[in-house]
């Protein structure tokens, strides 16, 4: 796994911490990995839809 350093606004990291504190994620890293996976899945779905214009609603 690669290490990435990033800057996140305080309010957003506080929300991530809240999700860790409530048990939604085991730690901040997993919460951020989950967000990246979701973003990539959305991008992939959009790319598939662009190849099938009849599928758009």
N, C-alpha and C positions, 0 to 999 in steps of 0.2 A: 504494500500500500504506500502511496505517496503522501508526503506531508505538505499541506498548503497553509499558508498564513494569509488571513484576510481581516479586513476591518469591517465591523458590523455596528450600526448605530446602537447606542445603549438600550433604547427601548426595545429593539428587536432581540437583542441578546437576553434581556430580562424576560421576554416572552418565551424564548427557548429554555431558559433556566426554569421557568414556571412549569413547562411541559416535562422537564426532567424531574422536578420536585414532586409533581403529581403522578409520576410513574409512567407517563405516556412514552418516554424514551429513557433508556438506561443512562445516557450521558449526552453532552452537547454534540460530540462528534457524530453520534448515531442520528441525532435529530437533523443535523445539517446534511449528512449523507442521504437521509430519507428525502429531504427537500430537493436535493440535486437529482436523485433518481426520479422523483415525480416530475420535475421540470424536463428531464430528458425523455421520459415516457410521453409527456404532452407534445414535445417537439416531434417525436417519432410518429405519433398519431396524426398530427397536423400534416406531416410530410406524406403519410399514406393517403390522407384525404385529398391532398392536392393532386395526387395521381388518379383519383376517382371523383371527378367533379360531380357526378350524379349522386354521390353519397352525402353531399352537404345538405343540411336542412335549414 
